[in-house]
Amino acid sequence: MADGTGGLARAVLREQLRERLLARILDGEFAPGERIVESHVMKEYEVSQAPVREALRDLEAMRFVESFPHRGVRVRLISERELAEMYPVRAALEEVAGRAAAPVVTDDALTLLEDEIEAMRAATRDGDVHAVLVHDARFHEIVFEAADNALLLEVWRSLHAEIRALVTYTRVRVGLSEIVESHVPILQALRQRDPALAGKEMRHHIEHFGALAFTEQGPD
């Protein structure tokens, strides 16, 4: 009887490949519109085709890449206009999440949020942009999980690629440290269990960087 370890190893490899490819997309090594060639990835990481194909499918589901018949997989191009249109949508979602989470957030969740801020600070000191993006996304995900609204969380997760792209786009114009420290007022409002303040800080966090990113020059 099979013990399933082969399947587990393949799943782990798939996740590792997905994260490595995602890091290269977010860091700009794979540019928007650039083709990711399966055979090149296989050779570079010394793996078979199956985990590479599965990792690329995961990235497509996350909306970071697109696949085209007979043309392979390319990094999805998210335009400045899409990003500009995303800011008010995300701001509204974040406000709802903050209001919902504040009265019910647990001490454990607050500790996790504090840990994510510290992880972002450490990554900033190391100059690790990908790690900052990962911990930034996790901070917001914890708030949405604390809100205990499955549909709200599902909608937020469906915008994963756009949200990560927003942070990537914004940090070019703002800088990592300012982005990281802007999470502190959100944590403070949640500690106070103040729904109105938490919602306000969540919305302000998004709208502030939206204004910085798109005020000087409008979207394409």
N, C-alpha and C positions, 0 to 999 in steps of 0.2 A: 504493500500500500504506500503510495507516494506521501511524503511528509510536507510537500508544498514549499520547501525551501527554495527550489528553483524558481517558482513563481514569485516568491518574496524578493529574491535577489534581482529578478528582472524588474519588479516594481520599484525597488530602490534605485536601480540604475536609471530607469525612466525618469524618476523624480530628480536625480542628480543632473541628468542631461538637460531637463527642462529648466532647472534653476541656473545652470551655467549658460545656456543659450539666452535665457531671459536677462541675465546680468549683462551679457554682451549687447543685447538689443538696447537696454536702458542706458548703457554707457556709450552708446553710439558707434560701437565697433561694427555692428550690422546696421547700416543706415536705412531709413525708411525707403521702401521700394526695392531694396536689395534682395536678391535671391539667396536663400539658404539651401545649399546643395546637400542632399542626404549623403551622397558618397564622400563628400569632403568632410562632413561631420563624423562619419563612420571611421574614416582614416585618421582624423585628428585625435579622436578619443579612443580609437582601437576597440570599437564595438560593432555589433552586427546591425543590420538594417532595422530589425523590429523595435528595439528601444528608441532609436532615433525617430522612426516614424511615429511612435506613440507619443514621444515628447513633443514633436511638432503638432500633433493633433491636440495635445493639451494646450499648447500656446495658441492654436487657432480657436479653441473653445474660449480661451481667455481674451481673445480678440487682439492679440499682439501680432499675429501673422495671418496671411490669407493664402489659400491654395487655389491654383488655377489649373484646369485640365491641360495637359501637355506642356505646361509652363512651370510646374513645380510650386514651391512655397516662397513667398516674399514677405518681408517685414511690412506690416500694415502702416500706411501713411495716414496719420491723424493730423488734419490741417489745423492751422491757428483758428480758423472760423469754428471748427468743431469744438476746440478747446474753449473758445470764448463763449459759445452757446452752452457749454457744460457747466460753467461756473455757477450761474443762478440755479440750475437744476441741483447741482451738488450742495450748494448752500442751503437750499430748502430741505433736502434730505437730512443734512447734518443737524439743522435746527430741530427738526422733528425728533431725531435720535437723541439729542442732548436733553430735550424736554422730557422725553419718555424715560431716559435712563436715570436722571437725577434722583427721583424719589425712591428708586429700587436698587440702585447700584450697590454692590456688596463691597465690604472692605477688601476682600481678595481681589476683586476687579480693580479697585483703586490702586492696590499694590502693583498689579500687573501694568497698569497705565504708567505709574511712576517708573517701573523697570524699563518700559519702552522708551521713555524720555531719556533715561540714563544711557540706554543702548544707543540712541540717536546721537547723544553727546559724544560718546566714545567713538562712534563711527565717524563723526565729523572731525574729531581730533586726528583720526587715522586717514582722513581723506577718502573714506570708503563710501562713495555715493550710493552704490547699490544697497549696502547695508542700511543707510539712512532711509532709503525708499521703502525697504522691507519693513523696518520698524515703524516708520510713519504710517504705512498702510495698516499694520497690526494695531497700532494705537487706536485708529478710527474704527477698525473692526471690533475691538473690545467694547467700545462705546455702543456700537450698533447691536452687539450681542447682549449687552446689559439692558438695552431698551426692550428686549424680549418681544420683538415684533418680527415674526418670520418673514412676512412679505417685505417689510422695510429692509431687512438684511439681504434678502434675495435681490431686490432692485439695486441696492448698493453694490453687491458683488457682481452683478451683471455689467456694471460700468467699470470693472476693474482696470481694463487697459487704459481707458480714458483718464481715470483717476490717477494712475501711476504716471501717465504722460503729462498730466497737469503739473504734478510735483516736479518732474524732470524739466519741463519747460520753464516753470517758475524759478527754480533754483539757479538757472542760468542768469536770470535778471536780478535775483535777490540775494542768493547765498544761503548755504546750508544752515549756518548758526541761527539766523533770524527765523528760518522756517522751524527749526527744532524748538527754540525758546517760545515760539508762539503757541505751543501746546500747553504751556504751564497754566495760563488762565483758565483753560478748559478743565484741567484737573482740579484746580482750586474751586471752581464753581460746582463741580460734581461732588467734591468733598463737603461742600456746604449743603448738598442735597436741595439745591435751588433750581427748579425746573426752568423758570424764566431766564435766569442768569446763564445757566448751562446752554440753553438754546441760543441765547444771544451770543455767547462766546464762540460756540461752534460755527454759527453763521458768519460772525465777524472774521474768524480765522480764514474762512474760504474767500469771503468778499474782499478782504484786505489784499490778499495776494493776487486775486483776480484783477483788482484795480492797478496794482503795481505792474503786472505783466502786460496788460492790454491798453492802459490809458495812453501811453506815449505814442504807440502806433497801433492803429486798428487792425483787426484780423483781415486775412487775405479775402 
